[in-house]
């Protein structure tokens, strides 16, 4: 399968899921689409893992990795904006 963006892979995966959920495909076609969907799902997971690693590298403070929930980051940014304003 050629290199696709995360968004392209996810969009195609969603289309496959919709097609399979209709339930009107012949068995062989459904199996072919299912296999393609599994492959696309793996591509999406691999790309998300790559992004997660990149974000973790960017979030390193010294030698220690600081992992905070997104909402905590947002609240902290809002507090800083309130202090500056």
N, C-alpha and C positions, 0 to 999 in steps of 0.2 A: 504494500500500500504506500503511495507516495506521501511525502511530508505534507501535513496539513496543519493549519493553525488550530488551537484549542477550540475556537469558536466554530470553525468549519466542521470539526469532528463532532462537537456537541450537537450542532444543528442537524447533521446527517443522522446521528444516533437518535435524536428525537423523532425524526421522520420515520426511521425504521421501527421504533417503538409504536408510533401511531399506526403504522401499516400492520404490524403484528397484532396489535390490540383489536383491529377490526375483525380478525379471525376468519377472513374469507380467502386466504391464500392456500394454494396446494401445499402439501406437506414439504416437498423438496424445496420449493421457493421460500417457505417459512424458515426452514432449516438454514438455507443459504443466507437469508437476511439475519437470522439469529447469530450465525457465525461472524458475519460482518459487524453486527452490533457489539459482540464481545470484543472484537479487535478494536473497534472505535472506543469502547469503554476503557480498554487498557491504555490506548493512546492518551485519552483524557486524564486518566489517573497518573500516567507518567509525566505529562506536562504539568499537572498540579503539584506533583512531588518536586519537580524541578523548580517551580516558582516558590514553593515553600522553603526549599533549601536556600534559594537566593535571598528571600526575605530574612531568613534566620541569619544569614551572613551579614546582611545590612543592619540587623538589630543587635549585633554583638556589642557589648560594652566591655572594653578591655578583653580579657580572656574568657569572660563569662557570657553565656548566651542568656539574654533576657527575653522571655517569652511572655507576652501579656495579651489578654483578649482584646480584640479590636475595640469593643465598647469602652474599655478602660483607657485605651489610647485616645479615643475621641473625647472622653471626659477630661483627661489631662490637658489636651489641646485647648478645650473650652476654658478651663481654669486659667491657663496661661494667657489666653486672649483677654479674659476678664481682668487679669492683673495688669496687662499692658495698656488697657483702654482706660 
